[in-house]
Structures are given as C-alpha cells and as structure tokens.
Amino acid sequence: MSTSPTLQSGHAGPDGRRLGWSLALLALAQLIFSLDLNIVFVALPDIGDDLGFPGQTQQLVVSAYVVFAGGFLLLGGRAADLLGRRRIFVLALAVYAVSSLAGGLAGSPAVIIAARAVQGIGGALLLPSTLSLINTLFEEGPKRNRALAVWGGAGASGLTVGALLGGILTESFGWPAVFFVNVPLAGLVALAALAVIPRDEVRTAGRRFDLPGALTVTAGATLLVFALVEGPENGWTAPEVIGSFVAAVVFLIAFAVIESRSRDPLMPFRLFRNRSLSVGITVTFLYMATFGTLPYFLTVLLQSVHGFSALQTGLAFLVPSVAIATGTQLGERLTTRLGTRPTLLAGFLVGAVGTALLAWGFDADATYLTAVPGLIVSGVGQGIVWTAMWIAASTGVAADEQGIANGMASTTLNIGNAIGLAVLTAIADAGTGGKTGQALKAATADGEFLVVLLTAVGMVVGLLITLGLPSKKAQAASAAVEDPVLTVR
C-alpha cells in the first residue's frame, strides 16, 4: 500500500515552490488554531465584567470551545476524506472568521458562548483537515517528517503568541480584540489556500457519509467531553454530569454497532490493526493528559501563587515555548535518522526527567528561575514527542483515510486533555479547602508539586506503551510486502 498520493495517482505532484507555500499556509493555520486556545484565557475577567458574567460561569467561554471541538473531530476528519481536504480546510477557516467576528461583537453571555461553540466546530474541521493535507501532499518519510516538524513548531509558537497577544490586546484595545484578530488572519489564509493548495481530487464514486455513524459519534463524543469539562466545576454527582456520561455511553455503543454493520463506515475498525496508528492515538491521549496539562498548572502557579500579571505570565511562557519548538525540530531529525519508536522513547524519557526536575519549582517560596531548567528539559521532550506521535499516527495509512486517522488521533488528544485536567485538578485542589492567604498559596503549590510528579509518571507509562510500535526495519518490511514498488523507488 503506497501512502504517497502523487505516486498513487500517476500524475505529477505540485512543484516544490507550491508545496513550500502550501506548508507555510498549513503552519499558519496551526498557529491560528493554537493561538486561539490561550488567547481568550487572559480576557475572561474583562469579558465577565463587561457582559455581566458571574465569576463561576466565565469558564463557559472556554468550555464551549473545548466541548464542540472535541465532539466534532471525527466528523471533521471524515469530512476531509469524503468532501475534500482543501474544501474542508477553507470552510473551517471561514467558520473561524465568522464566529470570531460574532464573538467580538457579542453583547450578551449567550451570544459569546454560542460564538465560541461555533468556533470549536471550526477547530474540529481545521485540525484534521490540516494534518491530512500535510500527510497527503508530502510522501511518507523524511519529507513528511520535516513538514510535520514545521507545522508542530508553528503550533508551539502559537501557545506563546496566544498568551502574549491576549494580554497586549486586552490591555490596549479591550477584550473584543482577542476575537477580531482572528478575522483577517483566518480570512487571508482561506483565500490564499484557494490559490496555493492543490485542488481536491475527484471523490471515489459510491462513497457515502455514514450519517447515522456521524450523528451518534458526534453526540457521544460531545457529551463525553462536556461531562469531563463540567465535572470539576459542577461536581461529579451533578445530574447534568451523570446524565451526560450515561447518554455518551449509549451514543458511543450505538456508534460501535452501526459501524460494525455499515458497508462504508465513518471509522473503519480495521484501522486499529495498524499498530503504528493504534499506538500513535494512545500516545496522543497520554501526551495531553501529561505534557498538555502542564501549562494550566504553571499558569496557576505564576498568577495565583506568585502574583504574576497576564502579560508577565505570557512572557514566562517564552522559555518553554522556545524549548518545545526546538524539540519539534529535533523530533523530525531523530525520527528520520532513527525511526519513530526510538524517537518517542527518547522524547518521553527526556520529558519525564525534565518534568520531575520542574516539580521542584512548584513551591510557594521558589522563584521562576527555579523552574527554568525543568521547563527547558521538559519542553524539549514535549516537542520531540509532539512531532513523532503525529508521524506514528499517519504511518501506513492510505491517502483516502488520512482524515479519519487524524480525526481519531485528534479526538484522543482532546479527551486526554479533558480527563487529565479533571483528575489532576481534583488532586491538586484536595488540600486547599478552607484556606486563605499565604496558607492557600502554600497548599496550592504543594498540590501542584504532586500532580507535576504524577505527570512525569504518566510520561513513563507513555514510554512503555511506545514499545508496542513496530521497529523501523519492521515498518519497511511491511511496506515492501504491501507495495513491492517501494523496494525499487
């Protein structure tokens, strides 16, 4: 089975310059996506004051995005496969632009929450379509590895840009500016994509969308993420949380039954026979349950314990973001030279050591400089894993199923973050009840010290799971058996 669309189709692929511009646009789209994850956080107090949000409901501005982004990822991935990757990519950016405009113009809590929900759907369409474009425009191997490293570096940059830009825009122009900034960015990338990214190929005749599967998995995933997000806020025994969990299980069981009987399933279960994909999507779950939760706890430490402002916090994130961006590039080089399994093993090992070192900075009396060595080492490990796990999830997957494969990996990424934060925040907050002042700061730092060590343990688990990946020689032998042409290229 060849994974290079150019070789499969028999047509000449896009020239190098056009591929370079395409990659630049895809990286910029990832920058927009990751930027938007953080840019709203620093504006929440101002949004609450202006629109009359009670403090406890301001989190809905974040939750609405997370819930709908997580629920629609599989649907977005399959839509990219069946309706066209470029088409869905452009549609996602258009949804982003329009919903961002609505968010900036919002005059009530209901409007801004609805705008963020639609923005989440845009994100669910954007991430898998971006990844599937990379994985089909660039053939499997060094070229794809390099493209994923560039894409990953842009995402790492977006995390810092989001924190910094959010603080600057909110202080200078007010909270609507954090929404309005997306309008020209997303709009220009969408227009440029129509001119630069190659047109979608004609879809295979007879393919259908599997609407029952799409509806059940989207409902199930959305309800599951909603329950995971709202559980820590409203309590795990709240009727809406328990009801959402039960409904999610029912919908996901129905999805499994529908898929097992469908002639053209939304998510073919045979994909799980691909060990690289199966391990890859498991690793994405662990990645976000460990590495992915660290920015939240670092933000709490800096702002609630050490009293950093939003802008100072954004500046503090420059160090880990540069380290992560460096790691993404190192991950590409290691994967090309050594293979995916050794690279993921190295990334998790470096990450676990760095995160254990980082834990010593989580002390009420420690300074930011105490955490810097751990932030650097952990960040490099995080970047290595980020690049290598997406390479693993795309290896050996046919071009016409890259969208759904990336949708699967993106879904576990989102759910991993929701579960990781739900569990770890409960542990971190366990000893803070009834405390105020310096005692509360000390208890907060102590709880976070424990959960940061637990994330290091989770990275060791990720290292052990990575051992299930086939070796570089085994992957090459399997590819040669499935597609003998590979042996003479």
N, C-alpha and C positions, 0 to 999 in steps of 0.2 A: 504494500500500500504506500504510494507516494504521498507525501504531505506537502509537496510543492505545487501550488495551483498553476504556475507557469508551465511546469513540465507535464502536468496532467492534461491541460487544455491543448497543448501543442502550439500555442500562439506565443509570440514574443512578449515578454513581460514589459512593464513600464521601464523607461530608461532610468539610469542612475540618478540624474538630477531630479526627475519627477518623484522617484522613490524618496530622495532626501527631503523634498518639500512635503511629501505626504507624512513622513515620520515627524517632521517639525510640527505639522498641524495636529497629529495624534498626540504628541508630547504636550502641546499647548492645551489640548482638550483635557488631558490628565491633570495638568496644572490647575485648570479651572475647577475640575471636579474636586481635587484635594484641597484647594484653596477654600472652597465653599464649606468643607467640613468644619473648619475652625473659625472662619471669618465672622460668623454670627455670634459665637460664644461671648466675645467681649462687648457686644452691643446689647446683650439681653437686659441688663439693668435699665438702659435708656429706653429700650422698646417697652419694657414694663411700665416705666414712669409715664411715657407719652401716651400709650394706648390703654392705660388702666389695667394692666395685668397684675393680679396678685402674685407675690413672690413665688408661691408654690406651683403656679401654673405656667410660669415663664418657660419651664423646661419643655412644654408642648411645642414650642417653636423649633426646638432641636429634635424632639421625639417624632414629630410628624414627618420630618425628612427621613429619619432613620428607618421608621416603620415601613413607609411606602417604598423606599429604595430597596430595603431587604426583601419585601414581599414580591416585587416585580422583576427581580434579577433573572430568574429562569425564563420568564416570559420575554424579557428583553433579549436574552441570548438566542432563543429560538426564533424570535422575530428577525434578528440579524441574519440567521441562516436562511430563512424562507423568503423574506421580503427584500433582502439586500442589505449588505453591511454598510455601504456608503449611505444608502437611503435612510436607514435607522440612525446612523451617526448624525446626519444632518437634522433629522427630525428631533433627536434628543437635544441637540444644541438649540434648536428653535423653541422647544418646550422650556429649556433652561432660561432663555432670554425673556420669553413672555411671562413666565412665572416670577422671574426676578423683578420685572417691571411691576407686576401686580403686588409683589411683596413690598417694594419701595413706596408704592402709592397707598398701601393699606391704611385705613383709618380706624380699624377695629381689630380686636384679637381674632375673631372668626376669619376675617379675610387673610390675615398674615399666616395663620395656621393652615388654611386651605392652599395658599400660595406655596408654602413650604412642602405640603404634601405633593402637589403637582411637580415641584422642583425635585422631590425624591423620585418620582416616576421618571423624570428626565434623566436623573442619575442612574437609575436602573437600566435605562436604554443605552446610556452613554458608555458605561464601563465595559460591558461585554462586547458591544459593537467595536469599540476602540481596540480591545485586545484581539478580537477575531480579525480585524483588518491587519494588525501587525502580524498575526500568525499566518495569514494567507498571502500578504504582499511580500513577506520575507521567508525564504525557504528555511526549513528546519536545519539547525546547525549554527555556525558562527554568526551568520548574517542576522538570523532571528535573535540570537542571544544578545548581540550588540544593540539591536533595535529595542529589545525589552529593557536593557540597561539604560538607554536614553530615556525611554518612557518612565521607568522607575525613578530615575534621577529627577525628572520633572515633577513627579508626584511628591518626592521628598522635599523639594524646594517649595511646593505649594503649601505644605504644612506650616513652614515658617512664614511665608508670604501672607498666608491667611491670618496668622496671629498678629503680625506686624501691621498689615494693611487694615485689619479690622480696628485696631486701636487708633491708627492715624486717621482713618476715615470718620470713625465715630466722634473723635475729639474735634476734628476740623469741620466736618460738614453735617454731622448728625447721623443717627442710625440708618435712615433710608439709603445712605450712600453705600452701605455694605451690600445692598441688593442691586442698586443701579449699576455698580461697577461690572456686574455680570452681563448686562445687556449688550454693550458694544463688543465685549470680549467674545461672548458666545456667538453673536450675530456675525462678526467678521470671520471667525473660524468656520462657521457654517457656509458662508458664501465662498470662502477660499477653497473649502473642501470640494465644492461642485466643480471648480476649475482644475484642481490638482489631483485629487484622489481618483483612480481609475473607476470607470462606470461599473456598476454591478453586472455580473454575467446573467444571462437569461436563466431563470429558475427551472429546475427539472420538472417536466410535466407530471401531473398526477400527485404531487406532494400536497398535503393538506395541513392545516394548522393545529389539529387536535384541540378544538375549542373546549371540550369537557375537561381534558387534562390541564389546559391553560387556566381555566377558571378555578378548578379545585386546588391546584398547587399554589396559585397566586393568593387565594383566600387563606389557605392553610399557612403559608409562609408569613403572610401579613399579620395574621392573628398570633402566630407564634412569636414574632418579633415584638408585636405590641405587648404581649404578656410579659416578655422578658424585660422590656424597657419600663413598663409601668409597675412591675412587681416591686422593685426597690422603692418607688415613690409612694404607691398606694397601699403596700403591704401584700404579701403573697397569698393571704386568705381573702382578699377583697373579691366580691362577687364578679366584677368585670375581669379580674385577672384569672380566676379559676375558670370562668365561663369561656374566656379566650383560649386557654390551654385545652380545654375539652373540645371546643369547636375546631381548633387547629388539628388535633389528633384525628378527629372524624374526617376532616377535609383531606388530610395527608394520606389516610388509609384509603379513602375513596380514590385519590390520585394514583396510588400504587395499583389498585385493582383495575382502574381504567387503562393505565399504561401497560399492564401485563396482557390486556386483551386487544389493544389498539394495533392496527396494521401499520400505522405511521405515527408512533408515539412522540410526544413532546420531548421526553427524556428517555432515550433507549437504554434500558438497563444493561444491555450488553457492553456499554461503555465502561462499566465498572470492571470488566475483565482486563482492561488496560491498567496494569499495575502502576505505571507512571502517573496516570490520571488519578487513580484511586488514592495513592499516597499523596499526590500533589494537593488534592482537595482536602485531605485530612490535615496536611501541614498548614494550609491556609487558615483552617479553623484554629489550630493551635497558635499560629502566628498572631492572630488578632486577639486571642484570649490571653496572650502573654505580652509580646512586644507592643501590640496595639493598645493595651490598656495603660502603658507607662506614661504617655503624655497627660492623661487625665490626672493621675496621681501626682505627677510633677507639677501640674498647674495648681492643684490644691495646696501642695507644699509651699510653693512660691508665694501664692496670693493669701491663703488663709493662715499659714504659719509664719512666713517671713514678711508678709505685708507688701509684696511687690505690686506695682500697678499693672494694668493691662499691657501698656507699652513696654515696661520693664520685663514682663513675662515673655512677650514676643521676642525681645532681644535675647533673653536667656535661652530661647529655643534655637538660636542660631548655631550654637555648638553642636547639639545632637543632630540637627538637620544637615549640617555640613558633613558630619560623620556618616550619617545614613546615605547621603548622596555619594560619598566616597565608596561606601560599601556596595552600592548598586553597581558601580563600575567594576569594582574588584570581583563581584559575583559573576559578571559576564566573562571576565578573563579566566577565572578559575573553572567555570563550567565548560568553556571552550577547550581548555587545556586538560582538565582532569575528569570532567563528567559531572552530571547533576548530583549524584549521590555523595561523592566526596565534598562537593561544594556545600551542600546543605548540612552535612555533618560538621564541617568547619564553621559554618555560619552559626549553627545552634550552639556549638562549643564556645566560640568567642562570645556570643550573646549571653550565655549562661554565666560565664566568668565575669563579663562586664557588668551584668545586672546585679550579681552578688556584690560586686565592688560598689555599684551605685547605691545599694541599700544603706551603706554607711553614711551617705549624705542625707538620709531621711531621719534627721534628728532636729529637735526644736532649737538646739544651740549650735548646730552646724551651719556653715556658710555655704553659699552657692559653689564656691571653689572646691569644697569638699566633694561635691557630686560630679565635678567636671571630668576626672579620669574615668569614672564609671559611665558617664554619658557618652564619652568618646568611644570607648571599647564596646559598650553595648550597642551604640549606634552603628558602628562598622558591621557588627554581627547581624544586626537587623537589616541593613542594606543588602548584605550578601544573601540572606535567606529570602528577602523580597524578590530579588531578580531570579534566583534559582527555583523558587517554588512555582512561578508562572511558567518558566521553561519546562518544569516537570509536568505541569497540568496541560501543556499543549503538545507534548511529545507523543508521537504515534497516533494523533487524532486526525481523521480525514478533514480536508478543507471544508466540506459542506457540513461539518459538525463542530467546527471550532467555536461557533457562537454558543451552542448549548453547553459545550465543555467549559467554556469560560464563564457562562452563567452559573453552572454548578459550583465552580471554584469561588466565584464572587459571592454566591449565596452562603456558602460555609464561612467565608471571610466575615460577612456581616453578622451571621448568627454567632460566630465565635466571639466577636467583639461584644455583642449583647450579653451572652452568657458569662463571659469573663468579667465584664464590668459588674453585672448583677451579683455574682458570687464574691468577687474581691472587695467591692464597696461594702457589702454586708459584713465581711470580716474586718475591714479597716475601721468601720464605724462602731464595732461592737463595744469598744471600751470608752466611747466618748459621751455616753448618755449622762445627762445631769451636770456636765462640767462646763465651766466658763473660763474666760480669760486665759491666763498662762497655762492653767491645768488642761484646758481644752486643746490648746496648741500642742502641748506635750503628748496628750493622748492621741491626737490626730497623727502626729509624726510617728509615734510608736506603732500605731495600727498600719500605717503605710509602709513602715520598715518591714513588717511581717509580710504584707502582700507582695512587696517587691521581691523578697526572697522566694515567695511561692511562685512568682512568675519565672524566676530562674530555674526552679524545679520543673515547671512546665516546659521550659526550653530543653531540659534534659530528656523529658518524655518525647518531645519532637525529634530529638536526635535519635532515640531508639526507634521511633516509627520510620524514620528515614532509611533505616537499614533494610526496610522492605522494598526499596527501589531496586530495579534491575541495574546491574553494573553497566558501564559504558560499552564493554565488549558484548554483553548480552543484548543490549539495545541494538547495536549494529548488526549482530547476527540475526535478530528477529526481523529487523527492517529488510535485510537482504533476502530472507526467506519469503517475506510477504511481497517484496518488489525486487525481483532479480536485477532490474535495470540499475538499482542503486550500486551494484557491485562494479559497474563499468563506467560510472559517471566520472 
